[in-house]
Amino acid sequence: MIIDLKNLDLIPLLLKEIKELKQDILNIQNKNKPNLTKLQNVAKYLQVSKTTVSNYIKDGRFKENVHYKKTIVNKMVKYNFVESAIIQFKENL
């Protein structure tokens, strides 16, 4: 059996094009993303419930001062999410 290896030279080019297409897809998705500083929008972006996002906070998948900042206003806890960290979290799912 004879194997023609001349097409192996195309593999690096194909990998580069795949990476570029993946980045293009991410850019398009990011243009259409909601304001990711609010819990409701984070849940929608990650395609999970608000309860699941709260569980991410409780179980440590979301880290304070990395994925979100916690503030207390009138004895109520308010979470402000960090958009870049949420996007990175989704990419790593």
MODELLER restraints for C-alpha pairs under 7 A, 6 or more apart:
rsr = mdl.restraints
at = mdl.atoms
rsr.add(forms.Gaussian(group=physical.xy_distance, feature=features.Distance(at['CA:33:A'], at['CA:45:A']), mean=6.86, stdev=0.5))
rsr.add(forms.Gaussian(group=physical.xy_distance, feature=features.Distance(at['CA:34:A'], at['CA:41:A']), mean=6.09, stdev=0.5))
rsr.add(forms.Gaussian(group=physical.xy_distance, feature=features.Distance(at['CA:35:A'], at['CA:41:A']), mean=6.39, stdev=0.5))
rsr.add(forms.Gaussian(group=physical.xy_distance, feature=features.Distance(at['CA:36:A'], at['CA:42:A']), mean=5.25, stdev=0.5))
rsr.add(forms.Gaussian(group=physical.xy_distance, feature=features.Distance(at['CA:36:A'], at['CA:81:A']), mean=6.46, stdev=0.5))
rsr.add(forms.Gaussian(group=physical.xy_distance, feature=features.Distance(at['CA:36:A'], at['CA:83:A']), mean=5.14, stdev=0.5))
rsr.add(forms.Gaussian(group=physical.xy_distance, feature=features.Distance(at['CA:37:A'], at['CA:80:A']), mean=5.13, stdev=0.5))
rsr.add(forms.Gaussian(group=physical.xy_distance, feature=features.Distance(at['CA:37:A'], at['CA:81:A']), mean=4.27, stdev=0.5))
rsr.add(forms.Gaussian(group=physical.xy_distance, feature=features.Distance(at['CA:37:A'], at['CA:82:A']), mean=6.04, stdev=0.5))
rsr.add(forms.Gaussian(group=physical.xy_distance, feature=features.Distance(at['CA:37:A'], at['CA:83:A']), mean=6.14, stdev=0.5))
rsr.add(forms.Gaussian(group=physical.xy_distance, feature=features.Distance(at['CA:38:A'], at['CA:80:A']), mean=6.03, stdev=0.5))
rsr.add(forms.Gaussian(group=physical.xy_distance, feature=features.Distance(at['CA:38:A'], at['CA:81:A']), mean=6.26, stdev=0.5))
rsr.add(forms.Gaussian(group=physical.xy_distance, feature=features.Distance(at['CA:39:A'], at['CA:50:A']), mean=6.65, stdev=0.5))
rsr.add(forms.Gaussian(group=physical.xy_distance, feature=features.Distance(at['CA:40:A'], at['CA:50:A']), mean=6.14, stdev=0.5))
rsr.add(forms.Gaussian(group=physical.xy_distance, feature=features.Distance(at['CA:43:A'], at['CA:49:A']), mean=5.46, stdev=0.5))
rsr.add(forms.Gaussian(group=physical.xy_distance, feature=features.Distance(at['CA:43:A'], at['CA:50:A']), mean=5.36, stdev=0.5))
rsr.add(forms.Gaussian(group=physical.xy_distance, feature=features.Distance(at['CA:43:A'], at['CA:53:A']), mean=6.15, stdev=0.5))
rsr.add(forms.Gaussian(group=physical.xy_distance, feature=features.Distance(at['CA:46:A'], at['CA:90:A']), mean=6.50, stdev=0.5))
rsr.add(forms.Gaussian(group=physical.xy_distance, feature=features.Distance(at['CA:56:A'], at['CA:62:A']), mean=5.37, stdev=0.5))
rsr.add(forms.Gaussian(group=physical.xy_distance, feature=features.Distance(at['CA:57:A'], at['CA:63:A']), mean=6.83, stdev=0.5))
rsr.add(forms.Gaussian(group=physical.xy_distance, feature=features.Distance(at['CA:66:A'], at['CA:85:A']), mean=6.65, stdev=0.5))
rsr.add(forms.Gaussian(group=physical.xy_distance, feature=features.Distance(at['CA:67:A'], at['CA:81:A']), mean=5.76, stdev=0.5))
rsr.add(forms.Gaussian(group=physical.xy_distance, feature=features.Distance(at['CA:67:A'], at['CA:82:A']), mean=5.22, stdev=0.5))
rsr.add(forms.Gaussian(group=physical.xy_distance, feature=features.Distance(at['CA:67:A'], at['CA:85:A']), mean=5.20, stdev=0.5))
rsr.add(forms.Gaussian(group=physical.xy_distance, feature=features.Distance(at['CA:67:A'], at['CA:86:A']), mean=6.22, stdev=0.5))
rsr.add(forms.Gaussian(group=physical.xy_distance, feature=features.Distance(at['CA:68:A'], at['CA:79:A']), mean=6.28, stdev=0.5))
rsr.add(forms.Gaussian(group=physical.xy_distance, feature=features.Distance(at['CA:68:A'], at['CA:80:A']), mean=5.42, stdev=0.5))
rsr.add(forms.Gaussian(group=physical.xy_distance, feature=features.Distance(at['CA:68:A'], at['CA:81:A']), mean=4.01, stdev=0.5))
rsr.add(forms.Gaussian(group=physical.xy_distance, feature=features.Distance(at['CA:68:A'], at['CA:82:A']), mean=5.39, stdev=0.5))
rsr.add(forms.Gaussian(group=physical.xy_distance, feature=features.Distance(at['CA:69:A'], at['CA:79:A']), mean=5.77, stdev=0.5))
rsr.add(forms.Gaussian(group=physical.xy_distance, feature=features.Distance(at['CA:69:A'], at['CA:80:A']), mean=5.21, stdev=0.5))
rsr.add(forms.Gaussian(group=physical.xy_distance, feature=features.Distance(at['CA:69:A'], at['CA:81:A']), mean=6.25, stdev=0.5))
rsr.add(forms.Gaussian(group=physical.xy_distance, feature=features.Distance(at['CA:70:A'], at['CA:77:A']), mean=6.71, stdev=0.5))
rsr.add(forms.Gaussian(group=physical.xy_distance, feature=features.Distance(at['CA:70:A'], at['CA:78:A']), mean=5.76, stdev=0.5))
rsr.add(forms.Gaussian(group=physical.xy_distance, feature=features.Distance(at['CA:70:A'], at['CA:79:A']), mean=4.76, stdev=0.5))
rsr.add(forms.Gaussian(group=physical.xy_distance, feature=features.Distance(at['CA:70:A'], at['CA:80:A']), mean=6.44, stdev=0.5))
rsr.add(forms.Gaussian(group=physical.xy_distance, feature=features.Distance(at['CA:71:A'], at['CA:77:A']), mean=5.79, stdev=0.5))
rsr.add(forms.Gaussian(group=physical.xy_distance, feature=features.Distance(at['CA:71:A'], at['CA:78:A']), mean=5.19, stdev=0.5))
rsr.add(forms.Gaussian(group=physical.xy_distance, feature=features.Distance(at['CA:71:A'], at['CA:79:A']), mean=6.44, stdev=0.5))
rsr.add(forms.Gaussian(group=physical.xy_distance, feature=features.Distance(at['CA:72:A'], at['CA:78:A']), mean=5.96, stdev=0.5))
